[in-house]
Amino acid sequence: MHWPSPFARSDSLNPKDKNGENIPGDTDYVDTYKAMEKCLDSGRIKAIGVSNFSRGEMERLLRETTKVPAAHQIELHPYLQQHSFTDWHRSKGIHITQYSPFGNQNEVYSAGKGMDKLIDDAILSEIGQKHGKSGAQVALAWGIAKGHSVIPKSKTESRINANIQGDFKLDAEDVRRIDEMDRKLRFNDPSKRFGWNFYSDLDGKKSENLL
């Protein structure tokens, strides 16, 4: 389930009003997840998971359903590390998949414009030079060192091949230095567009994105 927020029932995948704004629906994400559980029980699928949930939403999901999500896909990178939230997932046996592991490299995120790119950070670059890697590859290796899956997005063959080279082992000191880079900077928050208060209890929630 990519978002806890529902869209209005429609023949369109992403229904919009006459002004081009998303039309929210009234389906409860718990009901959607229960339908996913039925698919799991039927043997048609091997695992179910969620994405972009807050801790409160995750806790309610665990209380009111019977299957613990296999994975939770969240924005996570050296500038948004969410230590408490990742520890909580580990305690529940929920695997974390990091989307946007390069932070503000994604041009879609207006919140990341007007500042230097995460992958050009001096600490990542310095660590990369030691290992013969780029800052982007170091960011991926950090996520892997944390036990997470990392899913960088690219359509360019050379970048895809470079991303594969991000699977290497960092020294413990490298990991410690990157751990200290946390700025609690969240680049993806479509709360106003979706009509749903995402990430309300998580690091990086900005007041201008409250509903």
Residue frames relative to the residue before (quaternion, step in Angstrom):
aa qw qx qy qz dx dy dz
M 1.0000 0.0000 0.0000 0.0000 0.00 0.00 0.00
H 0.3430 -0.8083 0.4403 0.1873 3.56 -0.33 1.25
W 0.7906 0.0686 -0.0293 0.6077 3.59 1.12 -0.65
P 0.4651 -0.6534 0.4996 0.3273 3.61 -1.11 0.49
S 0.6202 0.5641 -0.3269 0.4362 3.58 1.27 -0.36
P 0.3297 -0.7612 0.5218 0.1990 3.62 -0.94 0.83
F 0.3266 -0.6661 0.6239 0.2459 3.51 -1.31 0.46
A 0.6139 -0.5378 0.4198 0.3971 3.56 -1.23 0.42
R 0.5502 -0.5907 0.4642 0.3646 3.58 -1.11 0.63
S 0.1914 0.7840 -0.5548 0.2023 3.55 -0.77 1.05
D 0.5450 -0.5744 0.4880 0.3673 3.54 -1.31 0.24
S 0.6259 0.5154 -0.3232 0.4881 3.55 1.30 -0.34
L 0.5426 -0.6289 0.4494 0.3287 3.57 -1.07 0.76
N 0.7914 0.0954 -0.0203 0.6034 3.58 1.05 -0.81
P 0.1445 -0.8454 0.5078 0.0807 3.61 0.31 1.23
K 0.0809 -0.7978 0.5973 0.0097 3.56 -1.03 0.90
D 0.4819 -0.6538 0.4980 0.3039 3.55 -1.21 0.52
K 0.7525 -0.4093 0.2615 0.4448 3.59 -1.29 -0.03
N 0.6750 0.4685 -0.2889 0.4913 3.58 1.25 -0.36
G 0.5645 -0.6306 0.3690 0.3840 3.56 1.29 0.14
E 0.5063 0.6436 -0.4240 0.3869 3.58 1.27 0.28
N 0.5766 -0.5856 0.4408 0.3608 3.56 -1.14 0.64
I 0.2874 -0.7350 0.5877 0.1784 3.54 -1.09 0.77
P 0.2895 -0.7811 0.5222 0.1826 3.62 -0.43 1.13
G 0.3170 -0.7457 0.5565 0.1837 3.54 -1.22 0.55
D 0.4888 -0.6711 0.4786 0.2859 3.54 -1.29 -0.24
T 0.4052 0.7135 -0.4793 0.3114 3.61 1.22 0.27
D 0.3813 -0.7237 0.5332 0.2159 3.57 -0.93 0.95
Y 0.4937 -0.6815 0.4478 0.3022 3.59 -0.81 0.96
V 0.5780 0.5679 -0.3842 0.4424 3.60 1.14 -0.48
D 0.6471 0.5071 -0.3199 0.4710 3.59 0.98 -0.80
T 0.6303 0.5255 -0.3283 0.4677 3.58 1.01 -0.79
Y 0.6678 0.5008 -0.3015 0.4609 3.56 0.93 -0.90
K 0.6243 0.5329 -0.3438 0.4562 3.61 1.02 -0.72
A 0.6197 0.5172 -0.3388 0.4835 3.58 1.10 -0.66
M 0.6288 0.5202 -0.3266 0.4768 3.58 1.08 -0.71
E 0.6170 0.5458 -0.3383 0.4550 3.58 1.06 -0.73
K 0.6291 0.5290 -0.3378 0.4586 3.57 1.03 -0.73
C 0.6253 0.5241 -0.3358 0.4707 3.59 1.04 -0.73
L 0.6371 0.5237 -0.3192 0.4669 3.56 1.05 -0.79
D 0.6702 0.5077 -0.2921 0.4558 3.57 0.92 -0.94
S 0.6530 0.5333 -0.3098 0.4395 3.57 1.10 -0.69
G 0.4723 -0.6805 0.4334 0.3549 3.57 1.23 -0.39
R 0.4709 0.6945 -0.4335 0.3288 3.57 1.26 0.05
I 0.7759 0.1648 -0.1006 0.6006 3.57 1.18 -0.52
K 0.4686 -0.7089 0.4663 0.2458 3.57 -1.20 0.52
A 0.8090 0.0022 0.0320 0.5869 3.58 1.10 -0.56
I 0.1650 -0.7613 0.6172 0.1110 3.55 -1.25 0.46
G 0.0116 0.8030 -0.5949 0.0335 3.54 -1.14 0.65
V 0.3509 -0.7245 0.5601 0.1959 3.52 -1.36 0.03
S 0.1698 -0.7696 0.6062 0.1065 3.54 -1.34 0.12
N 0.8595 0.1843 -0.1322 0.4581 3.56 -1.19 0.67
F 0.3990 0.6960 -0.4956 0.3327 3.59 1.07 0.70
S 0.4270 -0.6426 0.5636 0.2950 3.56 -1.23 0.51
R 0.6579 -0.4849 0.3633 0.4472 3.58 -1.23 0.12
G 0.6408 0.5326 -0.3290 0.4445 3.57 0.96 -0.83
E 0.6536 0.5005 -0.3043 0.4793 3.56 1.01 -0.81
M 0.6393 0.5141 -0.3220 0.4725 3.57 1.03 -0.76
E 0.6589 0.5107 -0.3172 0.4521 3.59 0.90 -0.86
R 0.6445 0.4988 -0.3243 0.4803 3.58 0.98 -0.77
L 0.6226 0.5486 -0.3400 0.4426 3.58 0.98 -0.82
L 0.6828 0.4787 -0.2905 0.4693 3.59 0.90 -0.88
R 0.6415 0.5309 -0.3278 0.4463 3.60 1.04 -0.69
E 0.8111 0.3477 -0.1310 0.4518 3.55 0.86 -1.00
T 0.7101 0.3528 -0.2639 0.5493 3.59 1.27 0.14
T 0.4989 -0.6989 0.4432 0.2572 3.59 -1.25 0.20
K 0.7243 0.3916 -0.2309 0.5184 3.61 1.20 -0.40
V 0.3651 -0.7149 0.5541 0.2206 3.57 -0.77 1.04
P 0.5001 -0.6526 0.4604 0.3346 3.64 -0.81 0.88
A 0.4801 -0.6664 0.4862 0.2986 3.56 -0.98 0.82
A 0.8117 0.0037 0.0481 0.5821 3.57 1.04 -0.77
H 0.1610 -0.7365 0.6467 0.1157 3.51 -1.33 0.47
Q 0.2167 -0.7839 0.5746 0.0918 3.55 -0.66 1.16
I 0.0938 0.8142 -0.5592 0.1246 3.57 -0.56 1.20
E 0.5564 -0.5506 0.4830 0.3924 3.54 -1.29 0.32
L 0.1978 0.7687 -0.5786 0.1875 3.55 -0.66 1.12
H 0.2113 0.7438 -0.6013 0.2013 3.55 -0.86 1.04
P 0.7373 -0.4384 0.2565 0.4454 3.64 -1.17 0.15
Y 0.6854 0.4503 -0.2955 0.4900 3.62 1.16 -0.43
L 0.7571 0.1858 -0.1425 0.6099 3.62 1.27 -0.15
Q 0.0007 0.8781 -0.4760 0.0486 3.57 0.30 1.31
Q 0.1580 -0.8529 0.4910 0.0804 3.61 1.23 -0.41
H 0.0047 -0.8635 0.5042 -0.0092 3.57 0.87 0.98
S 0.6747 0.4992 -0.3079 0.4481 3.59 0.84 -0.94
F 0.6712 0.5003 -0.2948 0.4607 3.56 0.96 -0.88
T 0.6617 0.4884 -0.3197 0.4706 3.60 0.96 -0.77
D 0.6151 0.5346 -0.3455 0.4654 3.59 1.07 -0.68
W 0.6275 0.5361 -0.3304 0.4579 3.57 1.02 -0.81
H 0.6459 0.5159 -0.3214 0.4619 3.59 0.92 -0.85
R 0.6425 0.5275 -0.3224 0.4528 3.55 0.95 -0.89
S 0.6631 0.5145 -0.3078 0.4482 3.60 0.97 -0.82
K 0.7138 0.4224 -0.2394 0.5048 3.59 1.18 -0.52
G 0.4851 -0.6839 0.4268 0.3389 3.60 1.24 -0.08
I 0.4766 0.6566 -0.4405 0.3844 3.58 1.17 0.60
H 0.3537 -0.7518 0.5213 0.1948 3.57 -0.67 1.11
I 0.2873 -0.7541 0.5671 0.1651 3.57 -1.04 0.78
T 0.1221 -0.7392 0.6590 0.0664 3.50 -1.08 0.91
Q 0.2822 -0.7784 0.5438 0.1371 3.55 -0.71 1.12
Y 0.0785 -0.7466 0.6553 0.0841 3.56 -0.77 1.00
S 0.7990 0.2028 -0.2264 0.5189 3.57 -1.22 0.57
P 0.1065 0.8317 -0.5388 0.0812 3.62 0.77 0.94
F 0.6586 0.4642 -0.3081 0.5057 3.60 1.32 -0.18
G 0.4876 -0.7005 0.4160 0.3140 3.60 1.25 0.26
N 0.8565 -0.1314 0.1151 0.4857 3.55 -0.77 -1.08
Q 0.3264 0.7254 -0.5275 0.2983 3.58 1.12 0.56
N 0.6176 0.5430 -0.3368 0.4586 3.60 1.17 -0.59
E 0.3837 -0.7637 0.4788 0.2007 3.58 -0.53 1.21
V 0.5397 0.6315 -0.4004 0.3867 3.59 1.22 -0.34
Y 0.6781 0.5133 -0.2911 0.4380 3.57 1.09 -0.70
S 0.2912 -0.7716 0.5421 0.1610 3.59 -0.39 1.20
A 0.5950 0.5991 -0.3597 0.3972 3.58 1.13 -0.61
G 0.7117 0.4656 -0.2622 0.4561 3.59 1.14 -0.49
K 0.5309 0.6344 -0.4095 0.3847 3.56 1.27 -0.03
G 0.7531 0.3777 -0.2732 0.4643 3.55 -1.14 0.58
M 0.7133 0.3281 -0.2562 0.5638 3.57 1.25 0.30
D 0.6308 -0.5362 0.3927 0.4005 3.57 -1.21 0.40
K 0.5573 -0.6151 0.4463 0.3344 3.55 -1.17 0.61
L 0.5812 -0.5864 0.4456 0.3462 3.54 -1.08 0.78
I 0.7027 0.4947 -0.2902 0.4210 3.59 0.82 -0.98
D 0.6600 0.4708 -0.3101 0.4965 3.59 1.30 -0.16
D 0.3472 0.7540 -0.4938 0.2590 3.58 1.27 0.11
A 0.5770 -0.6416 0.3890 0.3227 3.57 -0.95 0.95
I 0.6422 0.5251 -0.3349 0.4469 3.60 1.01 -0.75
L 0.6623 0.4890 -0.3098 0.4756 3.59 0.91 -0.87
S 0.6514 0.5201 -0.3163 0.4529 3.57 0.96 -0.85
E 0.6600 0.5119 -0.3105 0.4537 3.58 0.95 -0.87
I 0.6556 0.4902 -0.3074 0.4852 3.57 0.96 -0.87
G 0.6342 0.5459 -0.3233 0.4419 3.56 1.04 -0.81
Q 0.6355 0.5328 -0.3317 0.4496 3.57 0.95 -0.82
K 0.6302 0.5455 -0.3297 0.4433 3.58 1.04 -0.77
H 0.7718 0.3455 -0.1693 0.5062 3.58 1.02 -0.82
G 0.4722 -0.6667 0.4500 0.3607 3.59 1.23 -0.09
K 0.5552 0.5939 -0.3768 0.4440 3.56 1.14 0.74
S 0.5206 -0.6105 0.4898 0.3411 3.55 -1.30 0.25
G 0.6650 -0.4820 0.3792 0.4262 3.56 -1.29 0.19
A 0.6252 0.5407 -0.3318 0.4545 3.58 1.06 -0.76
Q 0.6652 0.4945 -0.3027 0.4705 3.59 0.94 -0.85
V 0.6213 0.5258 -0.3408 0.4705 3.59 1.07 -0.66
A 0.6253 0.5352 -0.3376 0.4568 3.61 1.00 -0.80
L 0.6529 0.4994 -0.3096 0.4780 3.59 1.01 -0.79
A 0.6598 0.5185 -0.3080 0.4483 3.57 0.92 -0.91
W 0.6083 0.5504 -0.3458 0.4554 3.58 1.11 -0.69
G 0.6584 0.5041 -0.3118 0.4639 3.59 0.91 -0.87
I 0.6466 0.5100 -0.3102 0.4749 3.57 1.00 -0.84
A 0.6334 0.5362 -0.3264 0.4525 3.59 1.02 -0.80
K 0.6633 0.4927 -0.2930 0.4811 3.58 1.19 -0.56
G 0.5519 -0.6324 0.3844 0.3843 3.57 1.28 -0.05
H 0.5363 0.6305 -0.3948 0.3987 3.57 1.26 0.27
S 0.4206 -0.5986 0.5887 0.3437 3.51 -1.37 0.13
V 0.1613 -0.7761 0.6022 0.0949 3.58 -1.08 0.69
I 0.0891 -0.8237 0.5600 0.0069 3.58 -0.83 0.95
P 0.0756 -0.8008 0.5940 0.0086 3.59 0.17 1.25
K 0.3114 -0.7628 0.5450 0.1556 3.54 -1.09 0.74
S 0.2291 0.7585 -0.5895 0.1568 3.56 -0.87 0.95
K 0.2646 -0.7405 0.5948 0.1670 3.54 -1.24 0.60
T 0.6017 0.5794 -0.3362 0.4351 3.56 1.34 -0.15
E 0.4999 -0.6981 0.4221 0.2908 3.57 -0.67 1.13
S 0.6644 0.5102 -0.3223 0.4409 3.60 0.88 -0.86
R 0.6714 0.4810 -0.3006 0.4769 3.58 1.01 -0.76
I 0.6026 0.5433 -0.3565 0.4633 3.56 1.05 -0.68
N 0.6670 0.4891 -0.2967 0.4774 3.58 0.93 -0.90
A 0.6417 0.5165 -0.3253 0.4644 3.59 1.03 -0.76
N 0.6341 0.5384 -0.3318 0.4449 3.58 1.02 -0.78
I 0.6071 0.5580 -0.3513 0.4435 3.57 1.05 -0.72
Q 0.6632 0.5129 -0.2951 0.4583 3.56 1.13 -0.69
G 0.5121 0.6352 -0.4154 0.4022 3.57 1.29 0.13
D 0.5704 0.5688 -0.3828 0.4524 3.58 1.29 -0.03
F 0.4045 0.6617 -0.5319 0.3400 3.55 0.15 1.34
K 0.5396 -0.6588 0.4337 0.2946 3.57 -1.23 0.42
L 0.2751 -0.7465 0.5884 0.1445 3.53 -0.88 1.03
D 0.5129 -0.5959 0.5076 0.3525 3.56 -1.21 0.46
A 0.6421 -0.5313 0.3847 0.3966 3.59 -1.20 0.50
E 0.6438 0.5193 -0.3165 0.4644 3.57 1.05 -0.76
D 0.5983 0.5484 -0.3547 0.4641 3.59 1.08 -0.66
V 0.6656 0.5039 -0.2990 0.4622 3.56 0.87 -0.98
R 0.6434 0.5292 -0.3249 0.4478 3.58 0.95 -0.88
R 0.6623 0.5088 -0.3090 0.4550 3.59 0.92 -0.87
I 0.6642 0.4838 -0.3076 0.4797 3.57 0.97 -0.80
D 0.5927 0.5718 -0.3619 0.4369 3.59 1.06 -0.68
E 0.6863 0.4840 -0.2809 0.4646 3.58 1.10 -0.62
M 0.5490 0.6341 -0.3844 0.3859 3.60 1.28 0.00
D 0.4243 0.7471 -0.4467 0.2494 3.60 1.22 -0.29
R 0.0752 -0.7990 0.5964 0.0135 3.60 -0.81 1.05
K 0.3615 -0.7380 0.4793 0.3081 3.58 1.31 -0.11
L 0.3516 0.7310 -0.4896 0.3200 3.54 1.00 0.95
R 0.0914 -0.7836 0.6142 0.0176 3.56 -0.56 1.21
F 0.2312 -0.8101 0.5289 0.1023 3.57 -0.72 1.09
N 0.7511 0.3448 -0.1926 0.5290 3.60 1.14 -0.52
D 0.2956 0.7300 -0.5767 0.2172 3.58 -0.51 1.18
P 0.0354 -0.8427 0.5370 -0.0146 3.61 -0.01 1.28
S 0.1441 0.8507 -0.4988 0.0819 3.60 1.17 0.54
K 0.7102 0.4589 -0.2777 0.4559 3.58 0.77 -0.98
R 0.6567 0.5092 -0.3187 0.4560 3.59 0.97 -0.75
F 0.7478 0.4051 -0.2069 0.4835 3.56 1.02 -0.82
G 0.3864 -0.7331 0.4797 0.2883 3.59 1.21 -0.32
W 0.6296 0.4839 -0.3262 0.5129 3.58 1.12 0.73
N 0.3796 -0.7476 0.4994 0.2181 3.58 -0.81 0.94
F 0.1295 -0.8307 0.5403 0.0353 3.56 0.16 1.32
Y 0.8713 0.1733 -0.0986 0.4484 3.54 -1.35 0.47
S 0.1950 0.8546 -0.4714 0.0972 3.59 1.20 0.49
D 0.7828 0.2885 -0.1566 0.5286 3.60 1.09 -0.63
L 0.5823 0.6014 -0.3518 0.4188 3.58 1.23 0.39
D 0.6533 -0.4968 0.4012 0.4068 3.55 -1.30 0.35
G 0.7937 0.3522 -0.2478 0.4296 3.54 -1.16 0.66
K 0.4864 0.6469 -0.4545 0.3720 3.61 1.22 0.05
K 0.1862 -0.8033 0.5602 0.0788 3.58 -0.67 1.11
S 0.6125 -0.5980 0.3812 0.3493 3.55 -1.08 0.77
E 0.6531 0.5263 -0.3330 0.4307 3.60 1.01 -0.71
N 0.6895 0.4466 -0.2893 0.4914 3.59 1.23 -0.22
L 0.4510 0.6589 -0.4713 0.3746 3.58 1.25 0.34
L 0.3342 -0.7236 0.5649 0.2135 3.57 -1.15 0.61
